[in-house]
Amino acid sequence: MDERYLSVDQVAEVLGTTVRFPRRLIEERRITYVKVGRHVRIPESAVREFIAANTVEPRRRGSALRAVAA
């Protein structure tokens, strides 16, 4: 059990958001979480997966110009 679990406040800090955003992710079940009594903890791996799944790669400059020219 080497997994590190983060509080909602810590996840908000990692994501650079307010606390409301990770709470909304939990409410909408868009991120994996663990309830320990009244406390909610989010595995660090779930935060990494969320970031990876929502990362948008930039378009290459040439393909954007071709789309406009067409």
Secondary structure, 3 states (H helix, E strand, C coil): CCCCEECHHHHHHHHCCCCHHHHHHHHCCCCCCEEECCEEEEEHHHHHHHHHHCCCCCCCHHHHHHHHHC
